[in-house]
Amino acid sequence: MRPRLAPPPPRSGPRFNHFITVPRVRVIDDEGENLGVMLTAEAIEAAAEVGLDLVEVSPNADPPVCKFLDVGKFKYEAQKKANIARKSQKTQEIKEIKMRPNIDDHDFDTKMKKVVDFLKEGDKVKLTMRFRGREMSHLELGLAVLKRVAEQTEEIAKIEAHPRTEGRQMLMVLAPK
């Protein structure tokens, strides 16, 4: 018969039982009572008597803090918490609205409704003013439209990037407050 090899150390998650390499640990039992500083081997035996594992919960402390826990249950609950945290995260997107300097009032109102919707959803809005041909000689018209947008959204948004010209476009970015 071949001698049994010890399982490899855990790649992720806390160290437990014989994977704890420090000689002494501070021990907390399964009911939350502090048992004090013990030798690691004694703490592992005490945990085994209760039918649990010795799990390192605070490895950076001096001495490390270990607790009597069921390792599988501990890892499962930690994974569930991480999944819930990942689901509750809101990723902020940048939505783009394109306009022209000679935009009509009705078209402007329609675009403004979309801008307000995006901001209320928590997304940033990038406003792009496009200039064609002779419109390049009247940049002030485009700037006036962008200022009008900023004035109408000042209660729900702040200007993250003020209007700037890049080639034949003028850009402005609004972020929700």
Secondary structure, DSSP 8 states (H G I E B T S, - for coil): ----------SSS--BGGG--SSEEEEE-TTS-EEEEEEHHHHHHHHHHHT-EEEEEETTSSS-EEEEE-HHHHHHHHHHHHHHHHHH-----EEEEEE-TT--HHHHHHHHHHHHHHHHTT-EEEEEEE--GGGGGGHHHHHHHHHHHHHHTTTTEEEEEEEEEETTEEEEEEEE-
